Amino acid sequence: RRGSGRGTEPPSVSLSSLDEWRECPYRHWCRNNIRLPGHDRKLYDPLKAGSLLHLLWERCWQGYLSSGA
């Protein structure tokens, strides 16, 4: 049960909520204050996105280095 923060009772906070806030205060605010749903893992895979970015940077640097600049 969450406290309302009104009156004499302090609001209650879960440890997982504090961990989420520590990780990313903006994401915590979006989820808990304006109640935005989380992203769909089927549409975005962080591992694939990271691999794609690494490949992109590798190709950019290869092009830059081979141009003799």
DSSP file (Angstrom, degrees, kcal/mol; ACC not computed):
  #  RESIDUE AA STRUCTURE BP1 BP2  ACC     N-H-->O    O-->H-N    N-H-->O    O-->H-N    TCO  KAPPA ALPHA  PHI   PSI    X-CA   Y-CA   Z-CA
    1    1 A R              0   0    0      0, 0.0     2,-0.4     0, 0.0    11,-0.1   0.000 360.0 360.0 360.0 130.1    0.0    0.0    0.0
    2    2 A R        -     0   0    0      9,-0.1     2,-0.1     1,-0.0    11,-0.1  -0.744 360.0-125.7 -95.0 137.8    1.4    3.3   -1.0
    3    3 A G        -     0   0    0     -2,-0.4     9,-0.0     1,-0.1    -1,-0.0  -0.460  11.2-136.2 -74.9 153.6    1.1    6.4    1.2
    4    4 A S        -     0   0    0      2,-0.2    -1,-0.1    -2,-0.1     3,-0.1   0.638  30.5-125.9 -85.9 -14.5   -0.4    9.5   -0.3
    5    5 A G  S    S+     0   0    0      4,-0.3     2,-0.3     1,-0.3    -2,-0.0   0.433  75.7 114.2  82.4  -3.1    2.1   11.8    1.2
    6    6 A R    >   +     0   0    0      4,-0.1     3,-0.6     2,-0.0    -1,-0.3  -0.745  68.2   5.7 -99.9 149.7   -0.7   13.9    2.7
    7    7 A G  T 3  S-     0   0    0     -2,-0.3     0, 0.0     1,-0.2     0, 0.0  -0.542 118.1 -38.1  83.1-146.4   -1.2   14.2    6.4
    8    8 A T  T 3  S+     0   0    0     -2,-0.2    -1,-0.2     2,-0.1    -2,-0.0   0.669 108.5  91.7 -95.1 -18.1    1.2   12.7    8.9
    9    9 A E  S <  S-     0   0    0     -3,-0.6    -4,-0.3     1,-0.0     3,-0.1  -0.647  73.2-132.3 -81.7 127.9    2.1    9.4    7.2
   10   10 A P        -     0   0    0      0, 0.0    -7,-0.1     0, 0.0    -5,-0.1  -0.453  35.0 -94.5 -71.6 151.7    5.2    9.7    5.0
   11   11 A P        -     0   0    0      0, 0.0     2,-0.3     0, 0.0    -7,-0.1  -0.381  40.2-123.2 -65.0 144.3    4.9    8.1    1.5
   12   12 A S        -     0   0    0     -3,-0.1     2,-0.4   -11,-0.1    -9,-0.1  -0.682  26.0-168.0 -90.3 145.4    6.1    4.5    1.3
   13   13 A V        -     0   0    0     -2,-0.3     2,-0.2   -11,-0.1   -11,-0.0  -0.999  14.0-135.2-134.7 132.4    8.7    3.6   -1.2
   14   14 A S     >  -     0   0    0     -2,-0.4     4,-1.9     1,-0.1     5,-0.1  -0.512  20.3-122.5 -84.4 156.2    9.8    0.1   -2.3
   15   15 A L  H  > S+     0   0    0      1,-0.2     4,-2.5     2,-0.2     5,-0.2   0.882 114.2  54.5 -63.5 -37.9   13.4   -0.9   -2.6
   16   16 A S  H  > S+     0   0    0      1,-0.2     4,-2.3     2,-0.2    -1,-0.2   0.866 106.2  52.6 -65.1 -33.8   12.9   -1.8   -6.2
   17   17 A S  H  > S+     0   0    0      2,-0.2     4,-2.3     1,-0.2    -1,-0.2   0.897 109.5  48.5 -66.6 -40.0   11.5    1.6   -6.9
   18   18 A L  H  X S+     0   0    0     -4,-1.9     4,-2.6     2,-0.2    -2,-0.2   0.896 110.5  51.4 -65.8 -39.6   14.6    3.2   -5.3
   19   19 A D  H  X S+     0   0    0     -4,-2.5     4,-2.2     2,-0.2    -2,-0.2   0.919 110.4  48.8 -62.1 -43.1   16.8    0.9   -7.5
   20   20 A E  H  X S+     0   0    0     -4,-2.3     4,-2.6     1,-0.2     8,-0.3   0.917 111.8  48.9 -63.0 -42.8   14.9    2.0  -10.6
   21   21 A W  H  < S+     0   0    0     -4,-2.3    -2,-0.2     1,-0.2    -1,-0.2   0.902 110.7  50.6 -62.9 -41.3   15.3    5.6   -9.6
   22   22 A R  H  < S+     0   0    0     -4,-2.6    -1,-0.2     1,-0.2    -2,-0.2   0.890 112.1  48.2 -63.8 -38.9   19.0    5.2   -9.0
   23   23 A E  H  < S-     0   0    0     -4,-2.2    -2,-0.2     1,-0.2    -1,-0.2   0.931 138.3  -8.7 -67.5 -46.8   19.4    3.5  -12.4
   24   24 A C     X  -     0   0    0     -4,-2.6     4,-2.4    -5,-0.2    -1,-0.2  -0.704  56.3-168.3-157.1  97.3   17.4    6.2  -14.4
   25   25 A P  H  > S+     0   0    0      0, 0.0     4,-2.3     0, 0.0     5,-0.1   0.848  91.9  53.7 -57.5 -35.4   15.5    9.0  -12.6
   26   26 A Y  H  > S+     0   0    0      2,-0.2     4,-2.6     1,-0.2     5,-0.2   0.935 109.1  46.8 -66.8 -45.3   13.8   10.0  -15.8
   27   27 A R  H  > S+     0   0    0      1,-0.2     4,-2.5     2,-0.2     5,-0.2   0.914 112.1  52.0 -61.6 -42.3   12.5    6.5  -16.5
   28   28 A H  H  X S+     0   0    0     -4,-2.4     4,-2.6    -8,-0.3     5,-0.3   0.919 110.5  48.1 -59.0 -44.3   11.3    6.2  -12.9
   29   29 A W  H  X>S+     0   0    0     -4,-2.3     4,-2.7     1,-0.2     5,-1.3   0.917 111.5  50.1 -63.0 -44.3    9.4    9.5  -13.2
   30   30 A C  H  <5S+     0   0    0     -4,-2.6     6,-2.8     1,-0.2     4,-0.3   0.907 116.5  40.9 -62.3 -42.2    7.8    8.4  -16.5
   31   31 A R  H  <5S+     0   0    0     -4,-2.5    -2,-0.2     4,-0.3    -1,-0.2   0.894 127.1  29.7 -73.4 -39.9    6.7    5.1  -15.1
   32   32 A N  H  <5S+     0   0    0     -4,-2.6    -3,-0.2    -5,-0.2    -2,-0.2   0.749 126.5  34.9 -98.7 -26.0    5.5    6.3  -11.7
   33   33 A N  T  <5S+     0   0    0     -4,-2.7    -3,-0.2    -5,-0.3    -2,-0.1   0.874 134.6  18.9 -97.1 -45.7    4.4    9.9  -12.2
   34   34 A I  S   <S-     0   0    0     -5,-1.3    -3,-0.1    -4,-0.3    -4,-0.1   0.401  97.8-129.6-108.0   3.0    2.8    9.9  -15.6
   35   35 A R        +     0   0    0     -6,-0.4    -4,-0.3     1,-0.2    -3,-0.1   0.830  38.4 173.8  58.7  41.2    2.3    6.2  -15.8
   36   36 A L        -     0   0    0     -6,-2.8    -1,-0.2     1,-0.1     2,-0.1  -0.597  32.5-118.4 -74.0 139.2    3.9    5.5  -19.2
   37   37 A P        -     0   0    0      0, 0.0     3,-0.1     0, 0.0    -1,-0.1  -0.392  32.7 -99.7 -72.9 158.1    4.1    1.8  -20.1
   38   38 A G        -     0   0    0      1,-0.1     2,-0.1    -2,-0.1     3,-0.0  -0.209  48.1 -86.0 -68.8 167.3    7.6    0.3  -20.6
   39   39 A H        -     0   0    0      1,-0.1     2,-0.7     2,-0.0    -1,-0.1  -0.383  43.0-104.2 -76.4 157.0    8.9   -0.3  -24.1
   40   40 A D    >>  -     0   0    0      1,-0.2     4,-1.3    -3,-0.1     3,-1.3  -0.719  21.3-153.1 -84.4 116.1    8.0   -3.4  -26.1
   41   41 A R  T 34 S+     0   0    0     -2,-0.7    -1,-0.2     1,-0.3    -2,-0.0   0.750  93.4  64.2 -61.7 -24.5   11.1   -5.8  -26.1
   42   42 A K  T 34 S+     0   0    0      1,-0.2    -1,-0.3     3,-0.0     3,-0.1   0.826 107.3  41.8 -68.4 -29.3    9.9   -7.3  -29.4
   43   43 A L  T <4 S+     0   0    0     -3,-1.3     2,-0.4     1,-0.2    -2,-0.2   0.743 123.0  34.2 -89.1 -24.8   10.4   -3.9  -31.1
   44   44 A Y     <  -     0   0    0     -4,-1.3    -1,-0.2     4,-0.0     3,-0.1  -0.973  58.9-175.4-138.4 120.2   13.7   -3.0  -29.5
   45   45 A D     >  -     0   0    0     -2,-0.4     4,-2.6     1,-0.1     3,-0.2  -0.952  14.4-155.8-115.1 111.5   16.5   -5.4  -28.5
   46   46 A P  H  > S+     0   0    0      0, 0.0     4,-2.4     0, 0.0     5,-0.2   0.837  93.8  53.5 -57.1 -35.3   19.3   -3.6  -26.7
   47   47 A L  H  > S+     0   0    0      2,-0.2     4,-2.2     1,-0.2     5,-0.2   0.924 111.7  44.0 -66.7 -43.4   21.9   -6.3  -27.7
   48   48 A K  H  > S+     0   0    0     -3,-0.2     4,-2.5     2,-0.2    -1,-0.2   0.902 113.4  51.6 -66.9 -40.3   21.0   -6.0  -31.4
   49   49 A A  H  X S+     0   0    0     -4,-2.6     4,-2.2     2,-0.2    -2,-0.2   0.913 110.8  48.1 -62.9 -42.4   21.0   -2.2  -31.2
   50   50 A G  H  X S+     0   0    0     -4,-2.4     4,-2.3    -5,-0.2    -1,-0.2   0.904 111.4  49.7 -64.7 -41.8   24.4   -2.2  -29.5
   51   51 A S  H  X S+     0   0    0     -4,-2.2     4,-2.3     1,-0.2    -2,-0.2   0.901 110.4  50.9 -63.5 -40.6   25.8   -4.6  -32.1
   52   52 A L  H  X S+     0   0    0     -4,-2.5     4,-2.5     2,-0.2    -2,-0.2   0.912 110.0  49.4 -63.5 -42.4   24.5   -2.4  -34.9
   53   53 A L  H  X S+     0   0    0     -4,-2.2     4,-2.6     2,-0.2    -2,-0.2   0.899 110.5  50.4 -64.4 -39.8   26.1    0.7  -33.4
   54   54 A H  H  X S+     0   0    0     -4,-2.3     4,-2.4     2,-0.2    -2,-0.2   0.916 111.5  48.3 -63.3 -42.6   29.4   -1.1  -33.1
   55   55 A L  H  X S+     0   0    0     -4,-2.3     4,-2.4     2,-0.2    -2,-0.2   0.911 111.1  50.9 -63.2 -42.9   29.2   -2.2  -36.7
   56   56 A L  H  X S+     0   0    0     -4,-2.5     4,-2.3     2,-0.2    -2,-0.2   0.934 112.2  45.7 -60.4 -48.1   28.3    1.4  -37.8
   57   57 A W  H  X S+     0   0    0     -4,-2.6     4,-2.6     2,-0.2     5,-0.2   0.896 111.1  53.6 -63.5 -40.1   31.3    2.9  -35.9
   58   58 A E  H  X S+     0   0    0     -4,-2.4     4,-2.4     1,-0.2    -2,-0.2   0.933 111.4  44.9 -60.2 -46.2   33.6    0.2  -37.3
   59   59 A R  H  X S+     0   0    0     -4,-2.4     4,-2.3     2,-0.2    -1,-0.2   0.877 112.0  52.5 -67.0 -37.7   32.6    1.0  -40.9
   60   60 A C  H  X S+     0   0    0     -4,-2.3     4,-2.3    -5,-0.2    -2,-0.2   0.942 112.7  44.2 -62.5 -46.6   32.9    4.7  -40.3
   61   61 A W  H  X S+     0   0    0     -4,-2.6     4,-3.0     2,-0.2     5,-0.3   0.885 111.7  53.1 -67.4 -38.6   36.4    4.4  -38.9
   62   62 A Q  H  X S+     0   0    0     -4,-2.4     4,-2.3    -5,-0.2    -1,-0.2   0.926 111.7  46.5 -61.3 -43.5   37.5    2.0  -41.7
   63   63 A G  H  X S+     0   0    0     -4,-2.3     4,-1.0     2,-0.2    -2,-0.2   0.908 114.1  47.7 -63.7 -42.4   36.2    4.5  -44.3
   64   64 A Y  H  <>S+     0   0    0     -4,-2.3     5,-1.1     1,-0.2     3,-0.4   0.926 114.7  44.9 -64.9 -46.2   37.9    7.4  -42.5
   65   65 A L  H ><5S+     0   0    0     -4,-3.0     3,-0.9     1,-0.2    -2,-0.2   0.854 112.1  51.4 -69.7 -35.0   41.3    5.6  -42.1
   66   66 A S  H 3<5S+     0   0    0     -4,-2.3    -1,-0.2    -5,-0.3    -2,-0.2   0.685  99.7  65.2 -76.7 -15.7   41.3    4.2  -45.7
   67   67 A S  T 3<5S-     0   0    0     -4,-1.0    -1,-0.2    -3,-0.4    -2,-0.2   0.615 107.1-124.8 -79.6 -11.2   40.7    7.7  -47.1
   68   68 A G  T < 5       0   0    0     -3,-0.9    -3,-0.1    -4,-0.4    -2,-0.1   0.652 360.0 360.0  79.1  15.3   44.1    8.8  -45.8
   69   69 A A      <       0   0    0     -5,-1.1    -4,-0.1     0, 0.0    -1,-0.1   0.480 360.0 360.0 -75.2 360.0   42.6   11.7  -43.8
